[in-house]
Amino acid sequence: MDWMFLALIVLGVFSIVSGKICEVPSGNANLITSLNKKLLRSVEDESEEANPSVYLGLRLSSTHSLSLELEYLAKLQTTLVPSLKSSLSEHKPQPITGLLALYALALRAACADPITATLNDKTVLQHLKQQLHHEKEHIANSNRPLTNYYQYSLGVLSLCVNGVRLNPHVIHKLTEAQKHSAFLHKDSASVDTEAMAGLAFQCLKDSAELYDALLNEHVQHALGAVKAQLVKAQDEKGLIGNVFSTPLAIQALLAMNSAASQCSTAVETLVTEMSLGTFHNPMAISHLLPVLHQKTYLDISKMDCTGEDDSLVLEPRPPAGDLPPEKVMVRVGVESSKAGPAIYTGRVRVPKGSSLHDALKEMQRQKPQEFSFETVDSLWGPYLTTVKGVMTQQENQTYWQLIKSPDTPLIEGIADYKIEHGDTFILRKSKW
């Protein structure tokens, strides 16, 4: 019996060394390349501000267009840096932890040195440490971060990947948040936050020599709990949360060296969704592409920018068609609460293939006295903030929920969901 047990251990170790975890089924190389090109194509859109997450997705791929990536990094520095500098100049701490963390990771992925890169009077990493201090203080005073635990985890991960020793109290706040099930969106567990926290905890575990035994024990326990939560959250298709939260969750499981059985079904489902064209938002692709190349954000610490494959080439765009597009009808209702009556209902015709955002813009153009809306830019695209003068507020934890009638919440943003004829949507002010 002892020999059999030993053989199983050896077999397990051999499978870890020789096999690949969360591996993409063979025969999908062209599909992966097409997704890689789709993300690369998005960087050519001059109307969009550079997104550091998109840059990370490109850098964690196995094939590159180094000239376009270099141009995008320059754009990142000319558009994002002034905004960060402006926010850091404010007397009151601003909710920029996530952006600052992604920028520090982007610099590391470019094989630049975040330790020497400066913003105003301090280095990027010094500012990030200070942001996490503000986050920690906000948790102590208000029982929640200045931003949220996703950005908090991303900040911890970014400093850890860059080899910075964190304040133990900052780490303790994150382990306590996990212990008390604080990684929530509305009343449900947030898979994205669990995944980002898992990546942060794994990085901290790998850096255990920087911290004392008790803190490492808390990190180890939190890491195991996050892993169990992600595995438990999988549905019969292997999806964790939904199709757009699954890639980041798989990154976490991949970083944790999880068993293939815990992610193989999920990867197969993601490949199927890729073939159906589900992934078109650059932010979503940026989370998925590393997984397809067997990488995670933790691999940024080992980036080597020499000898990279520079073979990715974009084909010319096809010419636009001459025929006028087919029109589809969409209906929109606005509710100030789930229990309250509709404060607006209307309908509009838009070209087939239009997004919900396109429909809202057309509705506002046609009936400006009856309907209006405002958005702010986010890394996931335009985010709805105001409808008919009614604003959402982060301090009150309110947002405009997008619902496809009768009662199906959309998992895509307003610029991503493609309208079908006869769709009816409800914009409902809700609590998160």
C-alpha positions in Angstrom: 0.0 0.0 0.0 2.9 2.4 0.9 4.5 1.7 -2.5 1.2 2.4 -4.3 0.8 5.7 -2.4 4.4 6.7 -3.3 3.7 5.8 -7.0 0.7 8.1 -7.0 2.7 11.0 -5.6 5.5 10.5 -8.2 2.9 10.3 -11.0 1.3 13.5 -9.7 4.6 15.3 -9.6 5.5 14.0 -13.1 2.1 15.2 -14.5 2.7 18.7 -13.1 6.2 18.9 -14.6 5.5 17.3 -18.0 1.9 18.4 -18.6 0.3 21.9 -18.8 -2.4 23.2 -16.5 -5.5 24.8 -18.1 -4.1 24.0 -21.6 -6.0 25.0 -24.7 -7.1 21.9 -26.7 -4.9 21.4 -29.8 -6.1 22.6 -33.2 -7.0 26.1 -32.0 -3.8 28.0 -33.0 -5.5 30.0 -35.7 -8.4 31.0 -33.4 -5.9 32.2 -30.8 -4.0 34.2 -33.4 -7.2 35.8 -34.6 -8.1 36.9 -31.1 -4.5 38.2 -30.7 -5.0 40.2 -33.8 -8.4 41.5 -32.7 -6.8 42.9 -29.5 -3.9 44.4 -31.6 -6.4 45.9 -34.0 -8.1 47.7 -31.0 -5.0 49.7 -30.3 -5.3 51.4 -33.8 -8.5 53.2 -32.7 -7.3 56.7 -32.2 -10.5 57.8 -30.5 -9.9 55.5 -27.5 -7.5 56.3 -24.7 -4.8 53.8 -24.1 -5.7 51.0 -21.7 -2.9 49.5 -19.7 -4.8 46.2 -19.4 -4.8 45.9 -23.2 -1.1 46.5 -23.2 -0.6 43.7 -20.6 -2.7 41.3 -22.7 -0.4 42.0 -25.7 2.8 41.7 -23.8 1.7 38.3 -22.2 1.1 36.8 -25.6 3.6 34.6 -27.3 3.6 36.5 -30.6 3.9 40.2 -31.0 3.9 43.2 -33.2 6.7 45.0 -31.4 6.4 48.3 -33.3 2.7 48.6 -32.6 3.2 47.7 -29.0 5.9 50.3 -28.7 3.6 52.9 -30.2 0.8 51.9 -27.8 3.1 52.2 -24.8 4.0 55.7 -25.9 0.3 56.5 -26.2 -0.3 55.0 -22.8 2.4 57.4 -21.4 1.0 60.5 -23.1 -2.7 59.9 -22.3 -2.7 58.1 -18.9 0.2 59.7 -17.2 -1.2 63.3 -17.3 -4.5 62.0 -15.8 -2.6 60.2 -13.0 -0.5 63.3 -12.3 -3.6 65.4 -12.1 -5.3 63.0 -9.7 -2.2 62.7 -7.5 -2.0 66.5 -7.2 -5.4 66.7 -5.5 -5.4 67.3 -1.7 -8.0 64.6 -1.2 -7.0 61.0 -2.1 -8.5 60.0 -5.4 -9.8 56.5 -6.4 -7.0 55.6 -8.8 -5.4 52.6 -7.2 -6.4 50.2 -10.0 -5.1 52.5 -12.8 -1.8 53.2 -10.9 -1.4 49.5 -10.3 -1.9 48.6 -14.0 0.5 51.3 -15.1 3.2 50.0 -12.8 2.6 46.5 -14.3 2.7 47.9 -17.8 6.1 49.4 -17.2 7.4 46.1 -15.8 5.9 44.3 -18.8 7.7 46.7 -21.1 11.0 45.8 -19.3 11.1 49.4 -18.1 11.9 50.2 -14.5 8.9 51.3 -12.4 11.3 51.9 -9.5 12.7 54.9 -11.3 9.7 56.1 -13.3 8.3 59.2 -11.6 4.9 60.9 -11.4 5.2 64.4 -10.0 7.5 64.2 -6.9 7.6 60.4 -6.3 8.1 57.2 -8.2 5.1 55.2 -9.5 5.6 52.5 -6.9 5.9 55.1 -4.1 2.6 56.6 -5.1 1.0 53.1 -5.3 2.2 52.3 -1.8 0.7 55.6 -0.6 -2.6 54.8 -2.4 -2.8 51.5 -0.6 -2.2 53.3 2.7 -5.2 55.5 1.9 -7.2 52.4 1.0 -6.2 50.8 4.3 -7.2 53.9 6.3 -10.5 54.1 4.5 -11.3 50.5 5.5 -10.5 51.3 9.1 -12.8 54.3 9.1 -15.6 53.2 6.8 -15.3 49.4 6.7 -14.7 49.4 3.0 -11.8 50.6 0.7 -11.7 54.0 -1.0 -12.2 52.1 -4.3 -13.1 48.4 -3.9 -11.4 45.2 -3.0 -10.7 44.4 -6.7 -8.6 47.5 -7.1 -7.1 47.0 -3.6 -6.0 43.4 -4.6 -4.7 44.7 -7.9 -2.6 47.3 -6.0 -1.2 44.6 -3.8 -0.5 42.3 -6.8 1.3 45.1 -8.7 3.6 46.0 -5.8 4.3 42.3 -5.2 5.1 41.6 -8.9 7.5 44.5 -8.8 9.3 43.0 -5.9 8.2 45.6 -3.3 7.7 44.6 0.3 4.2 45.7 1.4 3.1 47.1 4.7 1.9 44.0 6.7 -1.1 46.0 7.8 -2.1 46.4 4.1 -1.9 42.6 3.6 -3.7 42.0 6.8 -6.7 44.1 5.6 -6.9 41.9 2.5 -6.8 38.6 4.3 -9.4 39.9 6.8 -11.6 40.9 3.9 -11.4 37.4 2.5 -12.0 35.9 6.0 -15.2 37.9 6.4 -16.5 37.3 2.8 -16.2 40.9 1.8 -15.4 40.3 -1.9 -18.9 41.1 -3.0 -20.9 42.7 -5.8 -24.3 43.5 -4.5 -25.2 40.5 -2.3 -23.2 37.9 -4.3 -19.6 36.9 -4.3 -17.6 38.8 -7.0 -15.6 36.3 -9.0 -13.4 39.0 -10.5 -12.4 40.2 -7.0 -11.9 36.7 -5.8 -9.6 36.0 -8.8 -7.6 39.2 -8.4 -7.2 38.6 -4.7 -6.1 35.0 -5.5 -3.4 36.3 -7.8 -2.3 38.8 -5.1 -2.2 36.1 -2.4 -0.3 33.7 -4.7 2.3 36.4 -5.4 2.6 37.1 -1.6 3.0 33.4 -0.9 5.8 33.2 -3.5 7.5 36.2 -1.6 7.1 34.6 1.8 10.7 35.4 2.8 9.8 39.1 3.0 7.2 38.6 5.8 6.9 36.9 9.2 5.5 33.4 9.8 2.1 34.5 11.1 1.3 36.8 8.2 2.4 34.1 5.8 0.0 31.7 7.5 -2.9 34.1 7.1 -2.0 34.6 3.4 -1.8 30.8 2.9 -5.2 30.3 4.5 -6.7 33.1 2.4 -5.2 31.7 -0.8 -6.7 28.2 -0.1 -10.1 29.8 0.7 -10.1 31.8 -2.6 -9.1 28.7 -4.6 -11.9 26.7 -3.0 -14.4 29.5 -3.7 -13.5 29.7 -7.4 -13.7 26.0 -7.9 -17.0 25.9 -6.1 -18.4 28.7 -8.3 -18.0 26.7 -11.5 -21.1 25.7 -13.3 -21.6 22.6 -15.5 -19.9 24.3 -18.4 -16.9 25.2 -16.2 -17.7 28.9 -16.3 -16.8 30.7 -13.1 -19.3 33.6 -12.5 -19.9 34.3 -16.2 -18.1 34.0 -19.5 -16.3 37.4 -19.0 -15.2 36.8 -15.4 -13.9 33.3 -16.1 -10.7 34.2 -17.9 -9.4 36.1 -14.8 -10.5 33.2 -12.6 -8.6 30.8 -14.8 -5.5 33.1 -14.5 -5.8 32.7 -10.7 -6.2 28.9 -10.9 -3.3 28.7 -13.3 -1.1 30.7 -11.0 -2.2 28.5 -8.1 -1.0 25.4 -10.1 -4.5 23.9 -9.9 -5.3 20.5 -11.2 -6.2 20.3 -14.9 -9.7 19.0 -13.9 -10.4 22.4 -12.2 -10.1 24.4 -15.4 -10.0 22.2 -18.5 -13.8 22.3 -19.1 -13.7 26.1 -18.6 -11.0 26.5 -21.2 -12.9 24.4 -23.7 -16.0 26.5 -23.1 -14.0 29.7 -23.6 -12.6 28.4 -26.8 -16.2 27.7 -28.0 -17.3 31.2 -27.0 -14.3 32.6 -28.9 -15.4 30.8 -32.1 -18.9 32.4 -31.7 -17.4 35.9 -31.5 -18.4 36.5 -27.9 -15.1 38.2 -27.1 -14.9 41.6 -28.8 -14.4 44.0 -25.8 -10.7 44.8 -25.6 -10.7 44.6 -21.8 -12.3 41.1 -21.8 -9.8 39.9 -24.5 -6.9 41.3 -22.4 -7.9 39.0 -19.5 -8.4 35.9 -21.8 -5.3 36.2 -24.1 -2.8 35.4 -21.3 -4.7 32.2 -20.4 -4.5 31.1 -24.0 -0.8 31.5 -23.9 -0.5 29.7 -20.5 0.4 33.0 -18.7 -0.9 35.1 -15.8 -0.1 38.5 -14.4 2.4 36.9 -12.1 4.5 36.1 -15.2 5.1 39.9 -15.6 7.8 39.6 -13.0 9.8 37.3 -15.3 9.4 39.2 -18.5 12.4 39.2 -20.8 12.1 41.5 -23.7 14.9 40.0 -25.8 14.3 37.6 -28.6 10.6 38.0 -28.7 8.5 36.6 -31.6 7.7 39.7 -33.8 5.6 37.9 -36.4 2.1 39.2 -35.8 0.9 41.2 -38.8 -2.5 42.8 -39.3 -4.2 42.4 -42.6 -5.7 45.5 -44.3 -9.3 46.3 -43.2 -11.9 45.2 -45.7 -13.7 48.1 -47.6 -17.0 49.3 -46.2 -20.2 48.1 -48.0 -22.2 50.4 -50.2 -25.7 49.1 -49.2 -27.6 50.9 -46.4 -27.8 48.7 -43.3 -31.0 46.9 -42.3 -32.8 48.6 -39.4 -34.0 47.0 -36.1 -36.4 48.2 -33.5 -35.4 48.5 -29.8 -37.5 49.6 -26.8 -36.0 51.2 -23.6 -37.6 51.8 -20.3 -36.1 53.7 -17.3 -36.9 52.9 -13.7 -35.7 54.8 -10.6 -36.1 51.5 -8.6 -37.3 48.0 -9.0 -40.5 48.7 -7.2 -41.2 52.1 -8.7 -43.0 52.9 -11.9 -41.2 53.6 -15.2 -40.1 57.2 -15.5 -39.7 56.9 -19.2 -40.5 54.4 -22.1 -39.6 54.9 -25.7 -38.5 53.1 -28.8 -36.1 53.8 -31.7 -34.8 52.2 -34.9 -31.1 51.7 -35.4 -28.9 49.9 -38.0 -28.6 46.1 -37.5 -25.4 45.4 -35.4 -25.8 48.5 -33.3 -24.9 48.5 -29.7 -27.2 49.5 -26.8 -25.0 52.6 -26.6 -25.8 53.5 -30.2 -29.5 53.1 -29.5 -29.4 55.4 -26.5 -27.5 58.0 -28.5 -30.1 57.8 -31.3 -32.9 58.1 -28.8 -31.3 61.1 -27.2 -30.8 62.7 -30.7 -34.4 62.2 -31.7 -36.0 63.1 -28.4 -33.6 65.4 -26.4 -36.5 66.9 -24.4 -37.7 63.4 -23.3 -34.6 61.3 -22.9 -31.0 62.1 -22.0 -28.1 60.1 -20.6 -24.4 60.6 -19.7 -21.5 58.2 -19.5 -17.9 58.2 -18.2 -15.0 56.4 -19.8 -13.8 53.2 -18.1 -11.3 50.5 -19.0 -14.3 48.4 -20.0 -15.8 51.1 -22.2 -18.5 53.8 -21.6 -20.1 53.4 -18.2 -23.7 54.8 -17.7 -23.8 57.4 -14.9 -26.8 59.6 -15.5 -30.2 58.9 -17.1 -32.8 61.7 -17.4 -30.8 63.8 -14.9 -30.7 61.0 -12.3 -27.1 60.4 -11.3 -25.6 57.3 -9.6 -23.2 57.9 -6.7 -20.3 55.7 -5.6 -20.6 56.8 -2.0 -24.2 55.6 -2.0 -23.2 52.4 -3.9 -25.8 53.0 -6.7 -25.5 52.3 -10.4 -27.6 52.0 -13.5 -28.3 48.3 -14.0 -28.9 47.1 -17.6 -31.7 44.6 -17.9 -33.0 42.8 -20.9 -36.7 42.4 -20.5 -38.3 40.8 -18.7 -35.6 40.5 -16.0 -32.2 39.3 -17.3 -29.3 41.5 -16.2 -26.8 42.1 -19.0 -23.2 41.0 -18.3 -21.9 43.2 -21.1 -21.6 47.0 -21.1 -23.8 49.4 -23.2 -21.2 49.6 -26.0 -20.7 45.8 -26.2 -24.2 44.3 -26.3 -25.4 44.0 -30.0 -29.1 44.7 -30.4 -31.5 42.2 -32.0 -34.8 43.2 -33.5 -37.5 43.6 -30.9 -35.2 43.8 -27.9 -36.6 45.6 -24.8 -34.2 47.0 -22.2 -34.8 48.5 -18.7 -32.3 50.9 -17.2 -32.9 50.5 -13.5 -31.2 52.5 -10.7 -30.0 49.8 -8.3 -27.7 49.2 -5.2 -24.5 47.2 -5.5 
